[in-house]
Amino acid sequence: MSEIKAIKERVKKALERVRPYLQSDGGDIELLEVTEDLSVKVRLTGACHGCPYSMQTLKAGVEQVIMKEVPEIKRVISS
């Protein structure tokens, strides 16, 4: 398994940890890509998409969990 694929699997597991919190507010998150420069691209969906607090959710919640679980990741961005 390539390094990126292995990292992607670890990112998916980290997202499973935050998903219940997003779903409790009517939202969800979709993993779009783990890039070669170790950025994670995600899309917030449902109630989280377009929410005024979505950037705060992304940075204070999702990014912290991903970077704690997968320290190789440099940043998390929303598309």
Contact map, one row per residue, 1 for C-alpha under 8 A:
1110110000000000000000000000000000000000000000000000000000000000000000000000000
1111110000000000000000000000000000000000000000000000000000000000000000000000000
1111111000000000000000000000000000000000000000000000000000000000000000000000000
0111111100000000000000000000000001110000000000000000000000000000000000000000000
1111111110000000000000000000000000000000000000000000000000000000000000000000000
1111111111000000000000000000000000000000000000000000000000000000000000000000000
0011111111100000000000000000000001000000000000000000000000000000000001000000000
0001111111110000000000000000000011000000000000000000000000000000000000000000000
0000111111111000000000000000000000000000000000000000000000000000000000000000000
0000011111111100000000000000000000000000000000000000000000000000000011000000000
0000001111111110000000000000000000000000000000000000000000000000010011000000000
0000000111111111000000000000001000000000000000000000000000000000000000000000000
0000000011111111100000000000000000000000000000000000000000000000000000000000000
0000000001111111110000000000000000000000000000000000000000000000110011000000000
0000000000111111111000000000100000000000000000000000000000000100110000000000000
0000000000011111111100000000000000000000000000000000000000000000000000000000000
0000000000001111111100000000000000000000000000000000000000000000100000000000000
0000000000000111111111000000000000000000000000000000000000001100100000000000000
0000000000000011111111100001100000000000000000000000000000000000000000000000000
0000000000000001111111110000000000000000000000000000000000000000000000000000000
0000000000000000011111111000000000000000000000000000000000000000000000000000000
0000000000000000011111111111100000000000000000010000000000000000000000000000000
0000000000000000001111111111000000000000000000000000000000000000000000000000000
0000000000000000000111111110000000000000000000000000000000000000000000000000000
0000000000000000000011111110000000000000000000110000000000000000000000000000000
0000000000000000000001111111000000000000000001110000000000000000000000000000000
0000000000000000000001111111100000000000000111111000000000000000000000000000000
0000000000000000001001100111110000000000000111110000000000000000000000000000000
0000000000000010001001000011111000000000011110000000000000000000000000000000000
0000000000000000000000000001111100000000011110000000000000000000000000000000000
0000000000010000000000000000111110000001111000000000000000000000000000000000000
0000000000000000000000000000011111000001111000000000000000000000000000000000000
0000000100000000000000000000001111100001110000000000000000000000000000000000000
0001001100000000000000000000000111110111100000000000000000000000000000000000000
0001000000000000000000000000000011111111100000000000000000000000000000000000000
0001000000000000000000000000000001111110000000000000000000000000000000000000000
0000000000000000000000000000000000111110000000000000000000000000000000000100000
0000000000000000000000000000000001111111000000000000000000000000000000011110000
0000000000000000000000000000000001111111100000000000000000000000000000001111100
0000000000000000000000000000001111100111110000000000000000000000000000001011100
0000000000000000000000000000001111100011111000000000000000000000000000000001111
0000000000000000000000000000111110000001111100000000000000000000000000000001111
0000000000000000000000000000111100000000111110001000000000000000000000000000011
0000000000000000000000000011110000000000011111011000010000000000000000000000010
0000000000000000000000000011110000000000001111111000000000000000000000000000000
0000000000000000000000000111000000000000000111111000000000000000000000000000000
0000000000000000000000001111000000000000000011111110000000000000000000000000000
0000000000000000000001001111000000000000000111111110010000000000000000000000000
0000000000000000000000000010000000000000001111111110010000000000000000000000000
0000000000000000000000000000000000000000000000111111010000000000000000000000000
0000000000000000000000000000000000000000000000111111110000000000000000000000000
0000000000000000000000000000000000000000000000000111111000000000000000000000000
0000000000000000000000000000000000000000000000000011111110000000000000000000000
0000000000000000000000000000000000000000000100011111111111000000000000000000000
0000000000000000000000000000000000000000000000000001111111100000000000000000000
0000000000000000000000000000000000000000000000000000111111111000000000000000000
0000000000000000000000000000000000000000000000000000111111111100000000000000000
0000000000000000000000000000000000000000000000000000011111111110000000000001110
0000000000000000000000000000000000000000000000000000001111111111000000000001000
0000000000000000000000000000000000000000000000000000000111111111000000000000000
0000000000000000010000000000000000000000000000000000000111111111100000000000000
0000000000000010010000000000000000000000000000000000000011111111110000000000000
0000000000000000000000000000000000000000000000000000000001111111111000000011000
0000000000000000000000000000000000000000000000000000000000111111111100000000000
0000000000000110110000000000000000000000000000000000000000001111111110000000000
0000000000100110000000000000000000000000000000000000000000000111111111101000000
0000000000000000000000000000000000000000000000000000000000000011111111111110000
0000000000000000000000000000000000000000000000000000000000000001111111100000000
0000000001100100000000000000000000000000000000000000000000000000111111100000000
0000001001100100000000000000000000000000000000000000000000000000011111111000000
0000000000000000000000000000000000000000000000000000000000000000011111111100000
0000000000000000000000000000000000000100000000000000000000000000001001111100000
0000000000000000000000000000000000000111000000000000000000000000011001111111000
0000000000000000000000000000000000001110000000000000000000000000001000111111000
0000000000000000000000000000000000000111000000000000000000000010001000001111100
0000000000000000000000000000000000000011110000000000000001100010000000001111110
0000000000000000000000000000000000000011110000000000000001000000000000000011111
0000000000000000000000000000000000000000111100000000000001000000000000000001111
0000000000000000000000000000000000000000111000000000000000000000000000000000111
